[in-house]
Amino acid sequence: MNQIPDQIPPQTWCVASGSATDAQLQGFIDFACGGKIDCRFIQPGGTCYQPNTPRGHGSYCLDAYYRIYKSCNPIGTIVYKDPCKLLALSFP
């Protein structure tokens, strides 16, 4: 049986991989927002609503899930730069 690690490596984020399809990302959004994570932030008016795309919202969900369950879903990839800081440059 797989054990959940106590910690995730510092300065890591789980975001949508380049090969993840919109359908896969939407499926993960539906799964994660069905009680696994708090999705208020990607609702209209939420701090992570923009970009309003399956990839943007999917990346938020993947990372929120990663923070709680210490596992990056196979449609995600681990990155070492904060994606929110990069998105903030695009969406002031």
C-alpha positions in Angstrom: 0.0 0.0 0.0 1.4 3.5 -0.9 2.0 5.8 2.0 1.5 9.5 1.7 4.8 11.3 2.4 4.9 13.7 5.3 6.1 16.6 3.2 6.4 17.6 -0.4 9.8 19.0 -1.6 10.1 22.7 -1.0 9.6 25.1 -3.8 7.7 22.6 -6.0 4.3 22.9 -7.6 2.2 20.5 -9.6 0.7 22.0 -12.7 -1.0 20.7 -15.9 1.5 19.0 -18.2 1.8 20.1 -21.8 0.3 16.8 -23.0 -2.9 17.0 -20.7 -6.0 17.5 -22.8 -8.8 19.9 -21.9 -11.1 16.9 -21.3 -8.6 15.3 -18.9 -8.2 18.6 -17.1 -11.9 19.2 -16.8 -12.3 15.6 -15.5 -9.7 16.4 -12.8 -11.4 19.7 -11.9 -14.7 17.9 -11.5 -13.1 15.2 -9.4 -11.1 17.6 -7.2 -13.9 20.1 -6.7 -16.2 17.3 -5.8 -15.0 17.6 -2.2 -11.3 16.9 -2.4 -10.1 20.6 -2.4 -11.5 24.1 -1.9 -12.4 25.4 -5.3 -13.7 28.8 -4.2 -10.6 30.5 -5.6 -11.4 29.4 -9.2 -15.0 30.6 -9.1 -15.9 33.9 -10.8 -14.4 36.7 -8.7 -11.9 34.3 -7.0 -8.3 35.2 -6.8 -7.3 32.3 -9.2 -10.2 32.6 -11.6 -8.0 34.0 -14.4 -7.0 32.5 -16.6 -10.5 31.0 -17.0 -9.4 28.0 -19.0 -9.3 24.2 -18.3 -5.4 24.5 -18.1 -5.5 27.4 -15.7 -8.1 26.0 -13.4 -6.7 22.5 -13.8 -3.3 23.6 -12.7 -4.8 25.3 -9.6 -6.7 22.0 -8.8 -3.6 19.8 -9.4 -1.5 21.9 -7.1 -4.1 22.2 -4.4 -4.5 18.4 -4.5 -0.7 18.0 -4.4 -0.5 20.2 -1.3 -3.1 18.2 0.6 -2.4 14.6 -0.7 1.3 14.9 -1.5 0.8 13.4 -4.9 0.9 15.0 -8.4 -1.6 13.4 -10.7 -0.2 11.8 -13.9 -1.8 14.6 -16.0 0.3 17.1 -14.0 4.0 17.8 -13.8 6.3 19.1 -11.1 7.8 22.6 -11.7 10.3 24.5 -9.6 9.1 28.1 -10.3 5.9 29.5 -8.7 3.3 29.4 -11.5 1.2 32.0 -9.8 4.0 34.6 -9.9 4.3 33.9 -13.7 0.5 34.2 -14.2 0.4 37.4 -12.2 2.6 39.0 -14.8 0.0 38.1 -17.5 -3.1 39.0 -15.4 -2.5 42.1 -13.4 
